[in-house]
Structures are given as structure tokens and as C-alpha cells.
Amino acid sequence: MIKRSLSAASWGLSATAAGVLLVGCSGSVSLGTSTPEVSKDKLADTVAERLAATTGQAKPDITCPEALEGKADATTRCALTATDGSTLGVTVTVSAVDGDNVDFDIKADDTPTPAS
């Protein structure tokens, strides 16, 4: 049974308990621009889908404050917000760029920030 309202702490612990550290979680987005960039909305949606697929849990609420530049090793930080208001940071790092395809790795922080 999948719990739909997990805190960020239990969300991360569940992923670790399942043997998934999210280090190997990756995504790929194909874009149609001369300078590849993944918009913040597309990035948030793709990260949420990948985390849900990797952990077998419901798609989390992810927000990304900026677009991800399509250059190798470029990074940005996104946030996973749990239903209790706690947050878990997520680092997104570009692993490869091939034309309009931007491949990236996703790693969630080990410790959540409690709700204020």
C-alpha cells in the first residue's frame, strides 16, 4: 500500500530503506532551442516523475526556482514539499548534453527541513 501523505523525512527514509539513494536517478529532456535549457516547470515535473518512478511512491510536490542550463555539470536546487510542510532539497546536475537532449542526475538531501 502506498501512503499518499508522507512527510519529507519519511519520504526520504522510505527511499533509503528500499535501497534507492536517488543518486542514480536521472532524467532527460529534449528541447528545441539553439541553447539547451530546461524550464523550471518542465524540470520540476520531470524530477517529480523520476522520483516517483524510482521510489514507487506517489508523485511528490517539487518546485524549482530556476531553469537548468544545458551545460555539462550545471546544477540547480529544487525542493520537495511534503503535505506536512516539511521540505527536502533536491540537487539536479547535468550529466550530458547531446544536441537538444539534456540528461541530468537527481539527488535528494539526506535530511529534511521541518515545517516552520
Backbone as CSV, one residue per row, in Angstrom:
resi,resn,N_x,N_y,N_z,CA_x,CA_y,CA_z,C_x,C_y,C_z
1,MET,0.847,-1.177,0.000,0.000,0.000,0.000,0.890,1.236,0.000
2,ILE,0.648,2.172,-0.875,1.437,3.395,-0.967,0.747,4.476,-0.167
3,LYS,1.492,5.101,0.738,0.950,6.214,1.500,1.019,7.455,0.633
4,ARG,-0.044,8.200,0.605,-0.071,9.388,-0.232,0.360,10.641,0.505
5,SER,0.338,10.651,1.834,0.721,11.853,2.564,1.902,11.556,3.472
6,LEU,3.070,11.457,2.887,4.288,11.201,3.635,4.998,12.509,3.912
7,SER,5.624,12.625,5.054,6.455,13.788,5.319,7.722,13.645,4.487
8,ALA,8.446,14.734,4.343,9.704,14.659,3.602,10.652,13.688,4.279
9,ALA,10.629,13.647,5.614,11.519,12.734,6.337,11.183,11.294,6.011
10,SER,9.923,10.915,6.106,9.580,9.528,5.819,9.691,9.239,4.341
11,TRP,9.487,10.227,3.501,9.646,10.044,2.061,11.083,9.641,1.773
12,GLY,12.047,10.387,2.347,13.454,10.075,2.122,13.855,8.767,2.762
13,LEU,13.359,8.480,3.967,13.683,7.246,4.641,13.127,6.054,3.884
14,SER,11.939,6.206,3.333,11.353,5.113,2.559,12.210,4.813,1.344
15,ALA,12.720,5.848,0.713,13.563,5.644,-0.454,14.849,4.933,-0.061
16,THR,15.438,5.333,1.069,16.672,4.717,1.520,16.422,3.274,1.945
17,ALA,15.324,3.037,2.647,15.008,1.688,3.099,14.821,0.746,1.918
18,ALA,14.341,1.277,0.825,14.133,0.453,-0.363,15.448,0.242,-1.123
19,GLY,16.531,0.852,-0.617,17.830,0.686,-1.260,18.049,1.670,-2.392
20,VAL,17.223,2.679,-2.477,17.343,3.676,-3.529,17.834,4.967,-2.894
21,LEU,19.040,5.365,-3.215,19.588,6.581,-2.639,19.358,7.792,-3.528
22,LEU,18.725,7.613,-4.635,18.394,8.657,-5.588,19.607,9.238,-6.300
23,VAL,20.775,8.716,-6.023,21.967,9.192,-6.711,21.913,8.810,-8.176
24,GLY,21.420,7.630,-8.471,21.380,7.160,-9.840,20.142,7.570,-10.595
25,CYS,19.255,8.298,-9.956,18.032,8.741,-10.602,18.396,9.809,-11.623
26,SER,17.921,9.672,-12.829,18.264,10.663,-13.839,17.087,10.914,-14.749
27,GLY,17.176,11.984,-15.484,16.125,12.325,-16.423,16.735,12.852,-17.697
28,SER,15.929,12.990,-18.692,16.383,13.509,-19.964,15.248,14.310,-20.569
29,VAL,15.572,15.485,-21.055,14.563,16.338,-21.664,15.072,16.765,-23.029
30,SER,14.233,16.650,-24.035,14.586,17.077,-25.371,13.970,18.454,-25.622
31,LEU,14.798,19.383,-26.065,14.357,20.756,-26.257,14.581,21.183,-27.696
32,GLY,13.878,22.190,-28.123,14.007,22.645,-29.498,14.624,24.017,-29.611
33,THR,15.675,24.306,-28.847,16.315,25.615,-28.895,17.782,25.465,-29.250
34,SER,18.412,26.573,-29.665,19.824,26.507,-30.013,20.691,26.430,-28.757
35,THR,20.252,27.046,-27.668,20.941,26.928,-26.390,20.056,26.101,-25.480
36,PRO,20.410,24.847,-25.236,19.544,23.994,-24.432,19.347,24.543,-23.028
37,GLU,18.103,24.481,-22.580,17.748,24.901,-21.236,16.438,24.206,-20.892
38,VAL,16.355,23.674,-19.682,15.132,23.034,-19.229,14.400,24.049,-18.360
39,SER,13.193,24.420,-18.753,12.436,25.415,-17.980,12.203,24.913,-16.565
40,LYS,12.004,25.822,-15.635,11.821,25.418,-14.242,10.572,24.553,-14.055
41,ASP,9.514,24.808,-14.816,8.293,23.999,-14.702,8.494,22.593,-15.266
42,LYS,9.147,22.491,-16.428,9.426,21.183,-17.031,10.384,20.393,-16.144
43,LEU,11.377,21.080,-15.578,12.333,20.432,-14.698,11.634,19.874,-13.459
44,ALA,10.778,20.674,-12.832,10.062,20.235,-11.630,9.197,19.013,-11.939
45,ASP,8.510,19.045,-13.061,7.643,17.930,-13.437,8.453,16.656,-13.714
46,THR,9.563,16.803,-14.419,10.394,15.651,-14.745,11.038,15.065,-13.488
47,VAL,11.529,15.930,-12.596,12.122,15.457,-11.338,11.078,14.706,-10.521
48,ALA,9.868,15.247,-10.413,8.795,14.592,-9.653,8.470,13.220,-10.248
49,GLU,8.375,13.146,-11.570,8.082,11.869,-12.226,9.186,10.847,-11.973
50,ARG,10.445,11.279,-12.067,11.571,10.361,-11.871,11.641,9.879,-10.422
51,LEU,11.424,10.770,-9.466,11.455,10.364,-8.062,10.329,9.379,-7.760
52,ALA,9.150,9.639,-8.303,8.019,8.730,-8.083,8.321,7.359,-8.696
53,ALA,8.862,7.342,-9.896,9.168,6.074,-10.568,10.268,5.307,-9.841
54,THR,11.252,6.012,-9.333,12.373,5.374,-8.650,11.970,4.779,-7.308
55,THR,11.100,5.481,-6.588,10.746,5.050,-5.234,9.459,4.248,-5.164
56,GLY,8.638,4.291,-6.216,7.351,3.603,-6.183,6.323,4.326,-5.329
57,GLN,6.585,5.576,-5.017,5.668,6.381,-4.221,4.924,7.342,-5.134
58,ALA,3.914,8.001,-4.560,3.147,8.989,-5.321,4.066,10.129,-5.776
59,LYS,3.714,10.764,-6.861,4.488,11.871,-7.405,4.544,13.006,-6.379
60,PRO,5.743,13.396,-5.949,5.866,14.445,-4.936,5.672,15.840,-5.515
61,ASP,5.447,16.802,-4.614,5.328,18.206,-4.992,6.739,18.783,-5.064
62,ILE,7.189,19.083,-6.265,8.535,19.611,-6.495,8.430,21.011,-7.090
63,THR,9.261,21.920,-6.592,9.375,23.246,-7.187,10.846,23.523,-7.469
64,CYS,11.092,24.152,-8.596,12.445,24.536,-8.979,12.423,26.042,-9.232
65,PRO,13.312,26.804,-8.584,13.278,28.257,-8.693,13.821,28.820,-9.993
66,GLU,14.525,27.981,-10.760,15.139,28.482,-11.990,15.244,27.364,-13.023
67,ALA,15.473,27.776,-14.256,15.688,26.822,-15.334,17.054,26.161,-15.150
68,LEU,17.233,25.006,-15.781,18.513,24.299,-15.744,19.222,24.522,-17.064
69,GLU,20.393,25.131,-17.001,21.177,25.398,-18.193,21.746,24.104,-18.746
70,GLY,21.655,23.920,-20.043,22.102,22.695,-20.696,23.586,22.657,-20.946
71,LYS,24.375,22.724,-19.888,25.829,22.605,-19.968,26.261,21.530,-18.986
72,ALA,27.205,20.698,-19.383,27.682,19.619,-18.511,28.084,20.175,-17.153
73,ASP,27.651,19.493,-16.106,27.932,19.816,-14.708,27.182,21.038,-14.176
74,ALA,26.310,21.642,-14.977,25.475,22.739,-14.455,24.537,22.148,-13.404
75,THR,24.265,22.902,-12.349,23.393,22.404,-11.286,22.345,23.433,-10.913
76,THR,21.291,22.942,-10.312,20.287,23.796,-9.695,19.715,23.027,-8.519
77,ARG,19.054,23.736,-7.640,18.433,23.121,-6.473,16.925,23.257,-6.589
78,CYS,16.237,22.172,-6.341,14.787,22.153,-6.294,14.384,21.745,-4.882
79,ALA,13.092,21.815,-4.597,12.611,21.445,-3.266,11.406,20.533,-3.383
80,LEU,11.413,19.474,-2.574,10.280,18.573,-2.441,9.547,19.040,-1.187
81,THR,8.260,19.369,-1.315,7.467,19.792,-0.166,6.457,18.712,0.169
82,ALA,6.519,18.237,1.411,5.606,17.199,1.882,4.300,17.840,2.353
83,THR,3.287,17.016,2.542,1.976,17.519,2.952,2.002,18.175,4.325
84,ASP,2.981,17.822,5.172,3.077,18.449,6.494,3.862,19.757,6.459
85,GLY,4.314,20.170,5.266,5.038,21.424,5.107,6.542,21.298,5.203
86,SER,7.052,20.139,5.589,8.499,19.963,5.633,9.026,19.889,4.199
87,THR,10.294,20.201,4.036,10.894,20.214,2.698,12.152,19.370,2.666
88,LEU,12.464,18.900,1.485,13.671,18.125,1.246,14.324,18.704,0.004
89,GLY,15.577,19.138,0.127,16.289,19.686,-1.010,16.643,18.609,-2.020
90,VAL,16.644,18.987,-3.290,16.975,18.069,-4.376,17.963,18.786,-5.298
91,THR,19.115,18.175,-5.505,20.118,18.739,-6.405,19.986,18.077,-7.766
92,VAL,19.943,18.892,-8.809,19.848,18.405,-10.180,21.128,18.840,-10.899
93,THR,21.839,17.862,-11.466,23.115,18.139,-12.118,23.095,17.595,-13.542
94,VAL,23.451,18.428,-14.507,23.505,18.000,-15.902,24.653,17.013,-16.058
95,SER,24.340,15.831,-16.581,25.365,14.804,-16.791,25.853,14.777,-18.231
96,ALA,25.003,15.178,-19.169,25.401,15.190,-20.579,24.428,16.036,-21.382
97,VAL,24.942,16.595,-22.454,24.106,17.337,-23.398,24.445,16.821,-24.779
98,ASP,23.414,16.409,-25.522,23.604,15.904,-26.876,22.598,16.626,-27.751
99,GLY,23.056,17.680,-28.425,22.140,18.488,-29.225,21.120,19.150,-28.317
100,ASP,19.840,18.804,-28.523,18.775,19.368,-27.704,18.435,18.504,-26.489
101,ASN,19.071,17.336,-26.358,18.816,16.466,-25.202,19.693,16.871,-24.028
102,VAL,19.053,17.104,-22.888,19.769,17.418,-21.659,19.514,16.274,-20.682
103,ASP,20.560,15.533,-20.348,20.467,14.446,-19.374,20.921,14.991,-18.029
104,PHE,20.231,14.595,-16.963,20.627,15.080,-15.643,20.417,14.023,-14.579
105,ASP,21.206,14.155,-13.514,21.117,13.290,-12.349,20.390,14.035,-11.244
106,ILE,19.715,13.279,-10.393,18.910,13.847,-9.317,19.361,13.219,-8.008
107,LYS,19.620,14.055,-6.993,19.983,13.539,-5.675,19.241,14.336,-4.610
108,ALA,18.469,13.620,-3.800,17.755,14.245,-2.685,18.703,14.353,-1.492
109,ASP,18.539,15.425,-0.702,19.309,15.589,0.526,18.972,14.456,1.497
110,ASP,19.868,14.230,2.437,19.660,13.195,3.440,18.700,13.625,4.546
111,THR,18.655,14.921,4.841,17.872,15.411,5.970,16.873,16.474,5.526
112,PRO,15.600,16.313,5.913,14.581,17.309,5.565,14.641,18.511,6.498
113,THR,14.028,19.602,6.075,13.857,20.783,6.903,12.415,20.756,7.423
114,PRO,12.236,20.779,8.743,10.882,20.726,9.297,10.052,21.942,8.880
115,ALA,8.740,21.776,8.899,7.833,22.886,8.583,8.013,23.970,9.642
116,SER,7.846,25.241,9.224,8.010,26.329,10.192,6.803,26.515,11.063
